[in-house]
Amino acid sequence: MHRSDMVNYQRALSSAGAELVRMARLPSGIVLAEWSGSNTYTAYEASPENVLSVYLSKGENCSQIRGSRAVRRGFKDAICLFPAGEGRSQWRINGRLNFLHLYFDPGRFETGLLSSIGGDARLSRFREAFQEASPVISTAARSVAHADWTDSSMMLGLDGVVSWILLNVVKTYSSTGLEPHGRAEHGRFTPRQRALIRDWLADNLSEVVRLEQLASLVNISRYHFLRKFSRTFGQSPHAMLTQMRMQRAYELLASSDLKISMIALECGYGQHSHFTVAFKRHFGHAPSQVRRR
């Protein structure tokens, strides 16, 4: 999303009483924004971006209106999809509402995703969706909302989940009827490719790892990479990276005198607190307990 477009969208929502809670741009260029609004009326003009909106809480407080009449009432986890350049809609919020927005540029999205799954990007169109139920998309979106967007160690996982969400947006809302699993590559990585991926991750545990970097190792798109990785290893790239980081952290805690804050940096965690939370989630106890043994 261009900065000017983002500013205009912020102004439109802010002028309608919506409050920007937080915002982040992923390495893929997709922009995330969490909004909160209450007791307000707003009109969305056509956006230059595709916008996916997911109600996180109190969705029943939001209604789409025409004139003075409510035509659709929302619900928790309801989703809306506003295709780029299309339509104008009016909304009323009675009470409180929290919602997540994903903004994705049509050109970059089409060339990066649609062509990679075998579709003709020139024919790709999305239909509008107003307050529809999509448990698969809303559940994944909720995991995005619960993530810490400032934690650099989470970027690979966050970008992977968002890419997976957009694959399902194509499957459900693309007018071309593309099936993400229909014409894509169905194979697994070769033994050489598996070793290459594992070795590269092991050599970059302290770095911010991006999906594009991993995909470039085997010369395929990030979307193909996600599917092939899951078929090959039975887990996501983020899960494998976290597992390798935790194993390395445990070894350093048990066999070195490095400060825990330094071990956190060595394992890709910019903040000590993020490392402690991840370590405790993985092993069931704090890093300091390893040192006491």
Buried (B, 14 or more C-beta within 10 A) or exposed (E): BEEEBBEBBBEBBEEBBBEBEEBBBBBBEBBBBBBBBBEBEBEBEEBBBBBBBBBBBBBBBBBBBEEEEBEBBBBEBBBBBBBBEBEEBBBBBBEEBBBBBBBBBBEEBBEBBBBBBEBEBEEBEBEEBBBBEBEEBBEBBBEBBEBBBEBBBBBBBBBBBBBBBBBBBBBBBBEBEBBBEEEBBEEBBEEEBBEBBEEEBEEBBBEBBBBBBBBEBBEBBBBBBBBBBBEBBEEBBBBBBBEBBBBBBBEBBEEEEEEBEEBBBBBBBBBBEBBBBBBEEBBEEBBEEBEEE
